[in-house]
């Protein structure tokens, strides 16, 4: 989503080259590089008004292209709720971490 004018004071005005470059320096998408990223479970929500579901999908796809690590790189999409919906998927997050630790029972 494009920034609204109310957000320019906090994030900068993308029409101003210096402010655009400052935003680009902290952009998670634009700053991915060829590196061995650790395993990740990326979570999103279908009805998130702050971070639309396609942004984590796009970021994760780019991370997979750039990573020299072995992953896994997983996406968990909450189909109900919106921003900060989570909560109900805590068990899946713990299962992911336990699996990475080699605890499967």
N, C-alpha and C positions, 0 to 999 in steps of 0.2 A: 504494500500500500504506500502511496506517496505520502510524504510528510505534509501535515497541514501547517498553515502559517503560525498557528499557536505553538507548534513544536520547533520552529526555527530558533527561538531563543535558547532552547535546551540543546538541540542537535546541530544547528547551523542551517543556512540557506543553501540548498544544492545548486542554485543559480550562480552563487559566488564561488569562483574557482578555488580559492584558498579553503573555504569552508567545505566544499565538496571533497577536496583532497583529504581534509581532516576526517571526514566521515568514512571515506574509502579506506583509510589506514586502520580503522577499527571494524571494518566489515568482515564478519565471519565467512561469508561466501567468497569474497574477493581475495581473502588472505590464505586460502587453502593452498598448500604447496606439496610437492612430492616429498612424502615423509611416512614413517611407520606409525600411523595413528593407532591408538589402543582400541580394543573392542568397545563398541558403543551400543547402547539401547537408546535411540532417539524417540522421544514421545511428543505427540501433538494431539490436537482435538479438532474434529471436523467443523465445529461451530465456534472456533476461537476468533473473536473480533480483533484481537491485537496482533496475533501472528497467524495468518491464514495457513491452513494445512499444507498448501503447496510450497511454502517456504522451507520447512524442514525436509520435505521430500526432495526439493531441488538441491538443498545443501548436502543431504546424505548421498545423493547420486554423484555430486561433484567430489565429495570426500572419497567415495569408492573408487572413482577414476584416478585420484591422486595418491591414495594410500599405497605404501609398499608393505604394510602390515598384513596380517592374515585374518583380521577381523575376529569375530563376526561384527557386521555393521547392520543392526536391525532397526526397524521402524515400528512403533506401536502407536496406532491411531485410535483415540477415544472417539467413539461414534456419537456419544451423547455429551452434553455439556459444552462449555466453552473454555475461555482462558483460565488456566490453573484448575482445570476440571479434575485431573488425576485422582489421587486418593484411592480409588477402587482398584487401581492397577499396582499397588504397592507390592502385592504378592508376586506379580510377574517381574517387577524390578529386582526383588530379593532373589527370586529363582534364577534370573540372569546372572546376578553376582555370585550366587552359590555355584552355579554351573562353571563359571570362570575359575572359581577356586577349586574345582574338581570334586565338589560335594554333590553327588547325584542321587542320594537316597535320603 
